[in-house]
């Protein structure tokens, strides 16, 4: 596994003449924004450059990831509901997941038609039931100190894995305690009669939510195995980290002088354990900045949503964004200020 630029990856795989699986993950939150669409497009543009007849984009929709506070307030409610059970506030769809997947499918269909690269969409709630996924996850849970490296405040012997209550389908917001293959937790939903419960990590009849590192964990544990994983630009951002477990040096990425590590380093360090060192190549997309110079984010509500871009460009919106990301990849741009977005995406010279 190495972190490469677009041209290196494309040349490497096109020369092989073999099928290439390109993985991406997407959280189905209430707003699909430009960063999401850019990652979806970048994966397709890479597949087209390698060769449409060789490439497939495998998109995992992370329906068991934490929802945004605007969609569900864990702090106010004291338990976690997931996307399939969250309402669409517009009333147009049965759930927030249904709303998001409808927009994702429409956008990727446009990409397929334009780039001639196929997109296969799966729900993470289905993927996490694969035994290979669970075996890899158990390897991670057995590694002492790895959870505290990822998130310093996780208590010792606890994990960032959250078993779902079989009665109500929610989970506790508190990390479950792990011991010898079993996770112990409690249902904190006041409307549910279940209290304490325990779950075997390898029991695929029960659902597990994995927060923070759930997306790429399946890259080399669930078929089809990923050759390349495309991430959004936010994965370059520095994060605080706890002590490395057993003073291990992962040596996957450069170490920062301030002691912080990038989000991608944390995640791939975990995947390195889950897959015993078998990792995909990594391509990280650009970071987008708004007109005011701050990074585009959902929390700041300063980004460009899929609805905004569709209204602006009409039915060709998938093509326009794909062509924009083709330009970004060829120029190897890591940061996109708003002036560049206006000039290259909106044609404002």
C-alpha positions as CSV (number, residue, x, y, z in Angstrom):
1,X,0.0,0.0,0.0
2,X,1.2,3.5,-0.9
3,X,-0.3,6.9,-1.1
4,X,0.1,7.9,-4.8
5,X,-1.0,10.6,-7.1
6,X,-3.6,10.1,-9.8
7,X,-1.1,9.6,-12.6
8,X,1.0,7.0,-10.8
9,X,-2.1,4.9,-9.9
10,X,-3.6,5.1,-13.4
11,X,-0.3,4.2,-15.1
12,X,0.4,1.3,-12.7
13,X,-3.0,-0.4,-13.2
14,X,-3.5,0.3,-16.9
15,X,-0.2,-1.4,-17.6
16,X,-1.3,-4.6,-15.9
17,X,-4.3,-5.1,-18.1
18,X,-6.2,-6.7,-15.2
19,X,-9.6,-5.9,-13.6
20,X,-9.3,-3.1,-11.0
21,X,-11.7,-2.5,-8.1
22,X,-11.9,1.0,-6.9
23,X,-13.5,1.5,-3.4
24,X,-15.1,4.5,-1.9
25,X,-17.4,5.1,1.1
26,X,-20.1,7.7,1.6
27,X,-22.2,8.5,4.7
28,X,-25.9,9.0,3.6
29,X,-26.4,12.2,5.6
30,X,-29.2,14.8,4.9
31,X,-27.0,16.8,2.5
32,X,-24.9,15.3,-0.3
33,X,-22.3,18.0,-0.9
34,X,-19.6,18.9,-3.5
35,X,-17.0,17.0,-1.6
36,X,-19.1,13.8,-1.8
37,X,-19.7,14.3,-5.5
38,X,-16.1,15.0,-6.1
39,X,-15.0,11.7,-4.5
40,X,-17.6,9.8,-6.4
41,X,-16.5,11.5,-9.6
42,X,-12.7,11.1,-9.0
43,X,-13.1,7.3,-8.6
44,X,-15.0,7.2,-11.9
45,X,-12.4,9.4,-13.7
46,X,-9.7,7.1,-12.4
47,X,-11.5,4.1,-13.7
48,X,-12.0,5.7,-17.1
49,X,-8.3,6.6,-17.2
50,X,-7.2,3.1,-16.3
51,X,-9.7,1.6,-18.8
52,X,-13.5,1.4,-18.5
53,X,-13.4,-2.3,-19.5
54,X,-11.1,-3.0,-16.6
55,X,-12.5,-0.9,-13.8
56,X,-15.4,-1.0,-11.4
57,X,-16.2,1.5,-8.6
58,X,-17.5,-0.2,-5.5
59,X,-19.4,2.3,-3.3
60,X,-20.3,1.4,0.2
61,X,-23.0,3.6,1.7
62,X,-22.2,3.8,5.4
63,X,-25.7,3.6,6.8
64,X,-24.3,2.4,10.2
65,X,-22.1,5.5,10.7
66,X,-22.9,8.3,13.1
67,X,-25.5,10.7,11.8
68,X,-24.8,14.4,11.7
69,X,-26.1,16.4,14.8
70,X,-28.6,18.2,12.5
71,X,-30.1,14.8,11.6
72,X,-30.1,13.2,15.1
73,X,-28.8,14.7,18.3
74,X,-27.1,12.0,20.3
75,X,-26.4,14.5,23.1
76,X,-30.1,15.4,23.5
77,X,-31.5,11.8,23.1
78,X,-28.8,9.8,24.8
79,X,-28.7,7.0,22.2
80,X,-27.9,6.5,18.5
81,X,-30.4,6.0,15.7
82,X,-29.1,5.2,12.3
83,X,-30.0,6.4,8.8
84,X,-32.6,3.8,7.9
85,X,-34.7,4.8,10.9
86,X,-34.2,8.6,10.7
87,X,-37.0,10.6,9.0
88,X,-36.7,12.6,5.9
89,X,-37.6,16.0,7.2
90,X,-39.1,17.0,3.8
91,X,-41.5,14.1,4.0
92,X,-40.6,13.2,0.4
93,X,-39.1,9.8,1.4
94,X,-39.7,7.2,4.1
95,X,-36.3,7.7,5.7
96,X,-33.2,9.9,5.5
97,X,-31.4,6.9,3.9
98,X,-34.0,6.6,1.2
99,X,-33.6,10.3,0.3
100,X,-29.8,10.0,0.2
101,X,-29.6,6.8,-1.8
102,X,-32.1,8.2,-4.4
103,X,-29.7,11.2,-5.0
104,X,-26.6,9.0,-5.0
105,X,-28.1,6.6,-7.5
106,X,-29.2,9.4,-9.8
107,X,-25.7,11.0,-9.7
108,X,-23.8,7.8,-10.2
109,X,-26.1,6.8,-13.1
110,X,-25.1,10.1,-14.8
111,X,-21.4,9.3,-14.1
112,X,-21.8,5.8,-15.6
113,X,-23.4,7.2,-18.7
114,X,-20.6,9.8,-19.1
115,X,-17.5,7.9,-18.1
116,X,-18.6,4.4,-19.1
117,X,-17.4,3.0,-15.7
118,X,-19.8,0.9,-13.7
119,X,-20.7,1.7,-10.1
120,X,-21.8,-1.0,-7.7
121,X,-23.6,0.3,-4.6
122,X,-23.9,-1.7,-1.3
123,X,-25.1,-0.9,2.2
124,X,-22.6,-1.2,5.0
125,X,-25.3,-2.8,7.1
126,X,-25.0,-5.7,4.6
127,X,-21.2,-5.7,4.2
128,X,-20.6,-5.8,8.0
129,X,-22.3,-9.2,8.2
130,X,-19.6,-10.8,6.1
131,X,-17.5,-13.2,8.2
132,X,-14.3,-11.8,6.6
133,X,-15.2,-8.3,7.9
134,X,-15.8,-9.7,11.4
135,X,-12.6,-11.7,11.5
136,X,-10.6,-8.5,10.5
137,X,-12.5,-6.5,13.1
138,X,-11.7,-9.0,15.8
139,X,-8.0,-8.8,15.0
140,X,-8.2,-5.0,15.6
141,X,-10.1,-5.5,18.9
142,X,-7.4,-7.9,20.1
143,X,-4.7,-5.3,19.6
144,X,-4.2,-3.6,23.0
145,X,-4.2,0.2,22.9
146,X,-5.2,0.6,19.2
147,X,-8.6,2.3,20.1
148,X,-6.8,4.8,22.4
149,X,-4.4,5.6,19.6
150,X,-7.3,6.4,17.3
151,X,-9.3,8.3,20.0
152,X,-7.5,9.1,23.2
153,X,-10.6,9.4,25.4
154,X,-11.8,5.8,24.7
155,X,-11.6,4.0,28.1
156,X,-9.1,1.1,28.4
157,X,-10.6,-2.3,27.3
158,X,-13.4,-0.5,25.4
159,X,-13.8,-0.1,21.6
160,X,-15.3,2.1,18.9
161,X,-17.6,-0.8,18.0
162,X,-21.2,-0.5,18.9
163,X,-23.5,-3.5,18.9
164,X,-27.1,-2.7,17.8
165,X,-29.9,-3.7,20.1
166,X,-31.8,-6.5,18.5
167,X,-35.2,-5.1,19.8
168,X,-35.0,-1.5,18.8
169,X,-32.1,-1.3,16.3
170,X,-30.3,1.6,18.2
171,X,-27.0,1.6,20.0
172,X,-25.5,3.2,23.0
173,X,-23.3,6.2,22.3
174,X,-20.8,4.8,24.8
175,X,-17.9,2.5,23.6
176,X,-18.7,-1.2,24.3
177,X,-16.3,-3.2,26.5
178,X,-14.4,-5.9,24.7
179,X,-13.2,-9.1,26.2
180,X,-12.1,-12.3,24.4
181,X,-14.2,-12.0,21.3
182,X,-17.3,-10.5,23.0
183,X,-18.7,-7.0,23.3
184,X,-20.7,-5.9,26.3
185,X,-22.9,-2.9,26.3
186,X,-26.4,-1.6,27.2
187,X,-29.4,-0.2,25.4
188,X,-29.8,3.4,26.4
189,X,-33.0,4.0,24.4
190,X,-35.6,4.8,27.1
191,X,-38.4,3.3,25.0
192,X,-36.8,-0.1,24.8
193,X,-37.1,-2.8,27.6
194,X,-33.6,-4.2,26.9
195,X,-30.9,-3.2,29.3
196,X,-27.5,-5.0,29.3
197,X,-26.6,-7.3,26.5
198,X,-23.6,-9.0,25.0
199,X,-22.6,-9.9,21.5
200,X,-20.0,-12.2,19.9
201,X,-18.0,-10.2,17.3
202,X,-18.1,-13.2,14.9
203,X,-21.9,-13.7,15.2
204,X,-23.0,-12.3,11.8
205,X,-26.7,-12.7,12.8
206,X,-26.3,-9.5,14.8
207,X,-25.5,-6.0,13.6
208,X,-22.4,-4.0,14.6
209,X,-21.8,-0.3,14.0
210,X,-18.1,0.7,13.8
211,X,-17.6,4.4,14.2
212,X,-14.7,6.3,12.6
213,X,-12.9,3.6,10.7
214,X,-15.8,1.5,9.4
215,X,-15.5,2.4,5.7
216,X,-12.2,1.0,4.5
217,X,-12.1,-1.9,6.9
218,X,-13.9,-4.0,4.2
219,X,-11.3,-3.2,1.5
220,X,-9.3,-6.4,1.9
221,X,-11.7,-8.4,4.1
222,X,-14.8,-8.6,1.9
223,X,-14.9,-9.5,-1.8
224,X,-14.4,-8.0,-4.3
225,X,-11.2,-6.8,-2.7
226,X,-10.2,-3.2,-3.3
227,X,-7.1,-2.4,-5.3
228,X,-7.5,1.3,-4.8
229,X,-9.4,3.3,-2.2
230,X,-10.4,6.9,-3.0
231,X,-10.8,9.2,0.0
232,X,-12.0,12.8,0.3
233,X,-9.6,15.6,1.0
234,X,-10.6,15.8,4.7
235,X,-8.6,12.6,5.3
236,X,-5.4,14.7,5.1
237,X,-6.4,16.8,8.1
238,X,-4.3,16.4,11.3
239,X,-5.8,14.8,14.4
240,X,-4.7,14.3,17.9
241,X,-3.7,10.7,18.7
242,X,-3.0,8.7,21.7
243,X,0.2,6.7,22.3
244,X,1.0,4.1,19.6
245,X,0.1,0.6,20.8
246,X,3.3,-1.1,22.1
247,X,5.3,1.8,20.6
248,X,4.6,0.4,17.2
249,X,5.7,2.5,14.2
250,X,3.4,2.0,11.3
251,X,5.5,3.9,8.8
252,X,2.6,4.3,6.4
253,X,2.8,8.1,6.2
254,X,5.0,11.0,7.2
255,X,5.1,12.0,10.8
256,X,4.2,15.6,11.6
257,X,6.5,17.7,13.7
258,X,3.6,18.7,16.0
259,X,3.0,15.0,16.9
260,X,-0.4,14.9,15.2
261,X,-1.3,12.4,12.6
262,X,-3.6,12.6,9.6
263,X,-7.0,10.9,9.7
264,X,-5.9,8.6,6.9
265,X,-2.9,7.4,8.9
266,X,-5.2,6.5,11.8
267,X,-7.6,4.6,9.7
268,X,-5.1,2.7,7.6
269,X,-3.1,1.8,10.7
270,X,-6.3,0.0,11.9
271,X,-6.8,-1.6,8.5
272,X,-3.2,-2.7,8.5
273,X,-4.0,-4.8,11.6
274,X,-7.3,-6.1,10.3
275,X,-5.7,-7.3,7.0
276,X,-2.3,-8.3,8.4
277,X,-0.6,-5.8,6.2
278,X,-2.6,-6.3,3.0
279,X,-3.6,-2.8,2.1
280,X,-5.0,-1.1,-1.1
281,X,-3.3,1.8,-2.8
282,X,-4.7,5.2,-1.7
283,X,-5.8,8.2,-3.7
284,X,-6.9,11.3,-1.7
285,X,-9.0,14.0,-3.4
286,X,-8.8,17.7,-3.0
287,X,-9.9,19.9,-0.1
288,X,-12.6,22.5,-1.1
289,X,-12.7,26.1,0.3
290,X,-15.7,28.4,0.3
291,X,-15.9,32.0,-0.8
292,X,-15.0,33.2,2.6
293,X,-11.8,31.3,2.6
294,X,-12.8,28.6,5.2
295,X,-13.0,24.9,4.4
296,X,-16.3,23.8,3.1
297,X,-18.2,21.7,5.6
298,X,-21.7,20.6,6.5
299,X,-21.4,22.0,10.0
300,X,-20.7,25.5,8.7
301,X,-23.4,25.2,5.9
302,X,-21.0,26.9,3.5
303,X,-20.7,24.1,0.9
304,X,-22.4,23.4,-2.4
305,X,-25.2,20.7,-2.2
306,X,-26.2,18.3,-4.8
307,X,-29.6,20.0,-5.2
308,X,-27.9,23.4,-5.7
309,X,-25.6,22.0,-8.4
310,X,-28.4,20.1,-10.1
311,X,-30.6,23.2,-10.2
312,X,-27.7,25.2,-11.6
313,X,-26.4,22.8,-14.3
314,X,-29.6,20.8,-15.0
315,X,-29.6,17.2,-16.1
316,X,-25.9,17.4,-17.1
317,X,-24.7,18.1,-13.5
318,X,-23.0,14.7,-13.2
319,X,-21.1,15.3,-16.4
320,X,-20.0,18.8,-15.4
321,X,-18.7,17.6,-12.0
322,X,-16.9,14.6,-13.6
323,X,-15.2,16.9,-16.2
324,X,-14.2,19.3,-13.4
325,X,-12.6,16.4,-11.4
326,X,-10.9,15.2,-14.6
327,X,-9.2,18.7,-14.7
328,X,-8.4,18.5,-11.0
329,X,-6.8,15.1,-11.3
330,X,-4.7,16.0,-14.4
331,X,-3.4,19.2,-12.6
332,X,-2.9,17.1,-9.4
333,X,-4.6,19.8,-7.3
334,X,-4.8,19.2,-3.6
335,X,-6.5,22.4,-2.6
336,X,-9.3,24.1,-4.4
337,X,-10.0,27.7,-3.5
338,X,-13.4,29.2,-4.5
339,X,-11.8,31.2,-7.4
340,X,-10.7,27.9,-9.0
341,X,-14.1,26.4,-8.4
342,X,-15.8,29.4,-10.0
343,X,-13.5,29.4,-13.0
344,X,-13.2,25.6,-13.7
345,X,-16.6,24.3,-12.6
346,X,-18.9,27.4,-13.2
347,X,-16.9,28.8,-16.2
348,X,-16.7,32.2,-14.6
349,X,-13.5,33.6,-16.1
